[in-house]
Amino acid sequence: MPRRRLLRQVCSVMLLASLLAIASWPAFGQVSPRDYAIANVGYSFNEDENTFFLEVTVSNNGGDAVAPTTIQVISLDPSRDNEVLAEQEMAALAADGQLPITIEFDMTDFDPGSVQPLSIRVGIDQYELNGSSIAANNIQNISVPIPEYVIPAAPLSETLFVQHDDGTFTILGNRLTSDELVFEVVAVVGGLVMLWLLSIILRLIFRRPPRMERWDPPYGHVPPLDPNSQEGRRYQWQNYALNGGFYIPPQEGAYHAIKLLLGEDGHSLSNWSFDGLRLNQYDQYGMVGSTNTVMNRGLVKKLNRVIHRKETLTPEQLDKRLRPIARDMMRQLRKNISKKTFFLPIELDMRFVGQHGDIKILFELYQLRQGGWHRLDQWEPEMQVIGQDIHESYRYTIHGRVSGEKPRDFYKRLENDLLTLLRETINNPIMAQREQPKPLPIRESAPDTLSGLPPVTDQHTAVS
């Protein structure tokens, strides 16, 4: 009995060994893998057609290849950053086989007279991995000298204009008599004139005049506040801060509120942009007449360019860029001024826009004591932001034509007043002094035509 069991075990082991031998027989019988190599590389030129050819011979030093591969030509010029100039498929190559390959290039893709370093790579794939020893002969470099080629001029298929001996003309292949030529010229000119008139009509129909929409400041809507609290008093003073300057007559004990438009870096108008300009005249009742003049968008764009470069401009350069803008503003207002409105005060409304998070608004309250403006309070308003854009404005008052002032002198003075306000809005002189411990001195350089008038507000009495 033990002998039978031992015999069965021996037979089982022999059967298992036989099966393993049969299963592993293909592995022992497998042929060697393929081994591609670049046997030869050359080049030739066809200068008549501005082309050159790379001539590559690929050999297989291993077993039969079982799948196609690719051949690539890569530029080694540093300016091209390993750009693949050509790539094409190459069929599987049998053992000990060779395959000549020709690749065509356009010489006009390279600089004339240059030497182009190229790298030819074949069979770099899963069978011959890049960087392995078997793939070392799959890459070969070559330098191709590009000749001084000349691009041939395209031949003209026909002459544009030819005058014949019989008095006729050929224009773009069409033969015309002198009368027909005159008719064609008149028709073309007439068509161009009609197109020009049509473009003017369309611009007049669809071009909207510049407008300044109604808007509310971001701090204009707040819950009711106790007028006797600090927040309530600050909120009331915000209504009287029309701009960031001291354009008022100096009176002992007088109060004056200003607002400063700053960026997060604390610089005046940093990250702010002009969004609109308007000049209008108003009477003693605050009624605005037909002199409401909104400036065109071209002036707004010019001012924004000045804002973006103000840090690099000297005072003389700044005035040189702002004076044409002030002159153009005066000319646009002049079209709407009549003899009846000469003497009415003029309001200058500057609109600004900035992005929430990039800008801030700062209010300051001053009192005039002993010849200097003393700052009493400083605060940032509580804002209710609906969108990303924050809108704010500066408003100034300029005298109309004063008694004894000639119209020509009035317009020249108005231009100078506008220049002063533009300059001091962009480069606020208060910013250089507001952090000093000493009070701000009384301003003596402001023109009389920028002070002495009540601002355009519903009330002219502030509550302290």
C-alpha positions in Angstrom: 0.0 0.0 0.0 2.7 2.5 0.8 4.4 1.6 -2.5 1.2 2.5 -4.5 0.9 5.8 -2.7 4.6 6.6 -3.4 4.1 5.6 -7.1 1.1 7.9 -7.4 3.1 10.8 -5.9 6.0 10.3 -8.3 3.6 10.2 -11.3 2.0 13.4 -10.1 5.3 15.2 -9.8 6.4 14.1 -13.2 3.1 15.2 -14.8 3.3 18.7 -13.2 6.9 19.1 -14.4 5.8 18.1 -17.9 3.1 20.7 -17.9 5.4 23.4 -16.6 7.9 22.6 -19.3 5.3 22.7 -22.0 4.0 26.1 -20.7 7.4 27.7 -20.6 8.5 26.3 -24.0 7.7 29.6 -25.9 9.8 31.6 -23.5 12.8 29.5 -24.2 12.1 29.6 -27.9 11.5 33.4 -28.2 13.7 35.3 -30.6 15.8 38.3 -29.6 14.1 41.7 -29.5 14.5 44.3 -32.3 17.4 46.8 -32.1 17.0 49.8 -34.4 20.0 51.9 -35.3 20.6 54.9 -37.5 23.1 53.6 -40.0 23.6 56.7 -42.2 22.5 60.4 -42.2 22.9 62.9 -45.0 21.3 65.9 -46.7 20.8 67.4 -50.1 19.4 70.7 -51.5 17.0 71.7 -54.2 17.7 75.4 -54.3 15.3 76.0 -57.2 12.4 75.2 -54.9 14.0 76.4 -51.6 13.9 72.9 -50.1 16.4 70.5 -48.6 16.1 66.8 -47.7 17.3 64.7 -44.8 18.3 61.2 -46.0 18.3 58.7 -43.2 19.1 54.9 -43.3 17.6 52.8 -40.5 18.8 49.3 -39.8 17.5 46.5 -37.5 20.4 44.8 -35.7 18.1 42.6 -33.6 15.0 40.4 -34.2 12.0 41.1 -36.2 10.0 44.1 -35.2 6.4 43.4 -34.4 4.9 47.0 -34.5 5.5 50.2 -36.3 7.3 53.1 -34.7 8.0 56.8 -35.4 11.0 58.8 -36.6 11.4 62.4 -35.4 13.5 65.4 -36.3 14.0 67.8 -33.4 15.7 71.2 -33.6 18.6 71.7 -31.2 18.6 75.5 -31.7 18.1 77.1 -28.2 15.7 79.6 -29.7 13.4 76.8 -30.8 13.3 75.0 -27.5 13.5 71.4 -28.7 10.8 72.0 -31.4 9.7 68.8 -33.3 10.2 69.8 -36.9 9.0 66.6 -38.5 7.5 63.3 -37.3 6.3 60.4 -39.4 5.5 56.7 -38.9 7.9 54.0 -39.9 6.8 50.5 -40.7 8.1 47.5 -38.7 11.5 46.3 -40.0 12.6 42.7 -40.2 15.7 41.4 -38.6 18.9 42.6 -40.4 16.8 44.8 -42.6 17.5 48.4 -43.7 15.1 51.1 -44.7 16.1 54.4 -46.4 13.9 57.4 -45.4 13.8 60.9 -47.0 12.3 63.8 -45.1 11.6 67.1 -46.9 12.0 70.6 -45.3 11.2 74.1 -46.5 14.4 76.3 -46.3 12.3 79.4 -45.8 11.4 78.1 -42.3 15.1 78.8 -41.3 17.3 81.9 -41.4 19.4 82.1 -44.6 23.1 81.5 -44.0 22.5 79.8 -40.6 23.6 76.4 -39.5 20.8 74.3 -38.1 21.6 71.6 -35.5 19.2 68.7 -35.8 18.6 65.5 -33.9 17.2 62.4 -35.7 15.5 59.9 -33.4 14.0 56.6 -34.5 12.3 53.8 -32.5 12.3 55.5 -29.1 9.3 53.7 -27.6 8.3 50.9 -25.2 10.6 48.4 -27.0 13.7 50.6 -26.8 13.3 53.0 -23.9 14.9 56.5 -24.0 18.2 56.5 -22.2 18.7 52.7 -22.2 21.8 51.1 -23.7 19.8 49.4 -26.5 18.5 52.9 -27.6 21.9 54.6 -27.7 22.3 54.1 -31.4 18.8 55.3 -32.2 19.7 59.0 -32.0 22.1 60.8 -34.2 22.8 64.6 -34.6 23.6 66.5 -37.7 24.2 70.1 -38.6 22.7 71.4 -41.9 24.1 74.7 -43.4 21.2 76.7 -44.8 22.3 78.5 -48.0 21.5 82.2 -48.8 18.2 81.5 -50.5 16.1 84.0 -52.4 12.3 83.9 -52.3 11.2 84.3 -55.9 8.7 87.1 -56.5 5.2 86.0 -57.4 4.5 86.7 -61.1 1.7 89.3 -61.9 -1.1 87.6 -63.7 -2.2 90.8 -65.3 -1.2 94.5 -65.5 -3.3 96.9 -63.4 -3.5 99.8 -65.9 -2.4 99.9 -69.6 -3.0 102.7 -72.1 -3.2 101.6 -75.7 -2.4 103.6 -78.9 -6.0 103.6 -80.0 -7.1 105.6 -76.9 -8.5 102.8 -75.0 -7.4 101.5 -71.6 -7.1 98.1 -69.9 -7.9 98.1 -66.2 -7.7 94.8 -64.3 -8.1 92.9 -67.6 -11.1 95.0 -68.8 -10.7 97.1 -71.9 -12.5 100.5 -71.7 -12.9 103.5 -73.9 -12.2 107.0 -72.5 -15.9 107.7 -72.0 -16.4 104.4 -70.2 -13.4 105.1 -68.0 -14.8 108.5 -67.0 -18.1 106.9 -66.2 -16.5 104.2 -64.1 -14.4 106.7 -62.1 -17.5 108.9 -61.5 -19.4 105.8 -60.3 -16.7 104.7 -57.9 -16.3 108.2 -56.5 -20.1 108.6 -56.2 -20.3 105.2 -54.4 -17.6 106.2 -51.9 -19.4 109.5 -51.2 -22.6 107.7 -50.6 -20.9 105.3 -48.2 -19.4 108.2 -46.3 -22.7 110.0 -46.0 -24.3 106.7 -44.9 -21.7 106.2 -42.2 -22.3 109.7 -40.8 -26.1 109.1 -40.7 -25.6 105.8 -38.9 -23.3 107.4 -36.4 -25.8 110.1 -35.7 -28.6 107.6 -35.2 -26.8 105.0 -33.1 -24.2 107.1 -31.2 -25.6 108.2 -27.9 -24.5 111.5 -26.3 -22.3 111.1 -23.2 -24.4 110.8 -20.1 -23.7 110.7 -16.4 -26.2 108.4 -14.7 -27.6 109.1 -11.3 -25.9 107.2 -8.5 -25.7 107.1 -4.7 -22.5 106.9 -2.7 -21.9 103.6 -1.0 -22.3 105.2 2.4 -25.5 107.1 1.6 -28.0 104.5 3.0 -27.4 103.6 6.6 -29.9 102.9 9.4 -31.2 106.0 11.4 -28.5 107.3 13.7 -28.7 109.4 16.8 -27.7 112.9 15.7 -26.0 113.5 19.1 -23.8 110.4 18.8 -20.4 110.5 17.2 -21.6 108.3 14.4 -24.6 110.5 13.8 -22.5 113.7 13.7 -20.0 112.1 11.3 -22.7 111.0 9.0 -24.1 114.5 8.8 -20.7 116.0 8.0 -20.3 113.6 5.2 -23.0 115.4 3.2 -20.9 118.6 3.3 -17.6 117.1 2.2 -17.8 117.9 -1.5 -14.1 117.5 -2.4 -10.7 117.2 -1.0 -9.6 120.8 -0.8 -10.0 124.1 1.1 -11.7 126.3 -1.5 -13.6 128.5 1.1 -13.0 131.9 2.6 -11.0 131.7 5.9 -13.2 132.7 8.8 -12.1 132.2 12.4 -14.0 129.3 14.0 -15.4 128.0 10.7 -15.7 124.2 10.2 -14.8 122.4 7.0 -15.2 118.8 6.0 -13.2 117.1 3.2 -13.1 113.7 1.7 -10.0 112.0 0.3 -10.1 109.2 -2.3 -7.1 107.0 -1.5 -5.8 103.6 -2.5 -4.9 100.9 0.0 -1.3 102.2 -0.2 -2.6 105.6 1.2 -1.8 107.6 -2.0 -4.3 110.0 -3.4 -6.4 108.6 -6.2 -4.4 105.4 -6.2 -6.5 102.6 -7.9 -9.2 105.2 -8.7 -10.1 106.1 -12.3 -12.1 109.0 -13.8 -15.6 107.8 -14.9 -17.1 111.1 -16.0 -16.8 114.9 -16.2 -19.6 117.5 -16.2 -19.9 121.2 -16.2 -23.1 123.1 -15.7 -24.5 126.4 -14.5 -27.0 126.9 -11.7 -28.9 129.9 -10.3 -29.5 130.9 -6.7 -32.3 128.3 -6.4 -30.1 125.5 -7.6 -31.9 125.1 -10.9 -29.7 123.8 -13.7 -30.4 125.2 -17.1 -29.5 124.1 -20.6 -25.8 124.5 -19.9 -25.5 121.0 -18.5 -22.5 119.8 -20.5 -21.2 116.2 -20.1 -17.7 115.9 -21.5 -16.9 113.2 -24.1 -15.2 110.0 -23.2 -12.0 111.0 -24.9 -11.2 113.6 -22.2 -11.9 111.0 -19.5 -9.5 108.6 -21.1 -6.8 111.3 -21.3 -7.2 112.1 -17.6 -6.9 108.4 -16.7 -3.6 108.2 -18.6 -2.4 111.2 -16.6 -3.4 109.5 -13.3 -1.5 106.3 -14.2 1.7 108.3 -14.9 1.4 111.1 -12.3 4.2 109.7 -10.1 6.7 110.1 -13.0 5.6 113.6 -14.1 7.1 116.9 -12.9 4.7 119.8 -12.1 5.6 121.4 -15.5 4.9 118.1 -17.3 1.6 117.6 -15.5 0.4 121.1 -16.4 1.5 120.5 -20.0 -0.8 117.4 -20.2 -3.7 118.9 -18.3 -4.0 122.3 -20.1 -5.3 120.9 -23.4 -7.9 119.0 -21.4 -9.0 122.1 -19.5 -9.2 124.0 -22.8 -11.3 121.4 -24.4 -13.7 121.3 -21.4 -14.0 125.1 -21.6 -14.8 124.9 -25.3 -17.5 122.3 -24.8 -19.2 124.4 -22.1 -18.8 127.6 -24.3 -21.2 126.1 -26.9 -24.0 126.1 -24.3 -23.4 129.4 -22.6 -25.6 132.3 -23.6 -25.6 136.0 -22.7 -28.3 135.3 -20.1 -26.2 132.6 -18.3 -22.8 134.4 -18.4 -23.0 135.4 -14.8 -24.3 132.1 -13.3 -21.9 130.1 -11.2 -20.4 126.9 -12.7 -20.3 123.5 -11.1 -17.6 121.0 -12.0 -18.6 117.4 -11.3 -15.9 114.8 -11.4 -16.9 111.1 -11.2 -14.6 108.4 -10.0 -14.8 104.6 -9.9 -12.7 102.0 -8.1 -12.7 98.4 -7.2 -13.9 97.2 -3.7 -10.9 96.1 -1.7 -8.4 98.3 -3.7 -9.6 101.7 -2.5 -10.9 103.6 0.5 -12.6 106.8 1.3 -11.4 109.0 4.2 -13.3 111.9 5.7 -11.6 114.6 7.8 -13.2 117.5 9.8 -11.2 120.8 10.3 -11.7 124.0 12.2 -10.0 127.3 11.5 -8.3 128.6 14.7 -5.6 131.3 14.9 -4.6 131.2 11.2 -4.5 127.5 10.7 -6.8 124.6 9.9 -6.8 122.1 12.9 -8.0 118.6 12.2 -10.7 117.6 14.7 -11.7 114.2 13.4 -10.9 111.6 10.8 -12.9 108.5 9.9 -13.8 106.0 7.2 -17.5 105.7 6.4 -19.4 102.5 6.9 -20.2 101.4 3.3 -22.8 99.1 1.9 -21.2 97.4 -1.1 -23.6 95.8 -3.6 -21.1 95.1 -6.5 -17.3 95.4 -7.0 -17.5 99.0 -8.3 -17.3 101.8 -5.8 -18.4 105.2 -7.2 -17.6 108.6 -5.7 -17.4 112.2 -6.9 -15.7 115.6 -6.3 -17.8 118.7 -6.8 -16.3 122.2 -7.2 -17.9 125.7 -7.7 -16.4 128.3 -10.0 -17.6 131.9 -10.4 -19.3 132.9 -13.6 -18.4 136.0 -15.5 -17.8 138.7 -12.9 -18.6 142.4 -13.3 -16.3 144.2 -15.8 -14.9 140.9 -17.1 -14.8 140.7 -20.9 -16.0 137.4 -22.5 -12.6 136.7 -23.8 -11.0 137.2 -20.4 -13.8 135.1 -18.8 -13.1 132.1 -21.0 -9.3 132.4 -20.4 -9.8 132.6 -16.7 -12.3 129.6 -16.8 -9.6 127.6 -18.5 -7.0 128.5 -15.8 -9.5 127.7 -13.0 -10.3 124.3 -14.5 -6.5 123.6 -14.8 -6.1 124.4 -11.1 -8.8 122.0 -10.1 -7.6 119.2 -12.3 -4.0 119.6 -11.1 -5.0 119.7 -7.4 -7.4 116.8 -7.7 -4.7 114.6 -9.2 -1.9 115.8 -6.9 -3.7 116.8 -3.7 -1.5 119.3 -1.8 -3.2 118.4 1.5 -1.8 114.8 1.3 1.8 116.2 1.8 0.8 118.0 5.0 -2.1 116.0 6.6 0.2 113.7 8.7 2.2 116.6 10.1 1.5 117.6 13.7 1.2 121.3 12.8 -2.1 122.6 11.6 -2.6 123.2 7.9 -1.9 126.9 7.0 -4.6 129.1 5.5 -4.4 128.7 1.7 -3.6 132.0 0.0 -2.9 130.8 -3.5 -6.4 129.7 -4.4 -8.0 132.0 -7.0 -10.8 134.2 -5.8 -13.0 132.6 -8.5 -12.8 129.2 -6.7 -13.9 130.5 -3.3 -16.6 132.7 -1.7 -19.6 130.9 -3.3 -21.8 128.5 -1.4 -21.6 124.9 -2.8 -24.3 123.2 -4.7 -26.1 121.5 -1.8 -29.6 121.5 -0.4 -28.5 123.2 2.8 -25.6 125.5 3.4 -25.5 125.3 7.2 -23.6 122.5 8.8 -24.5 121.1 12.2 -21.5 120.8 14.4 
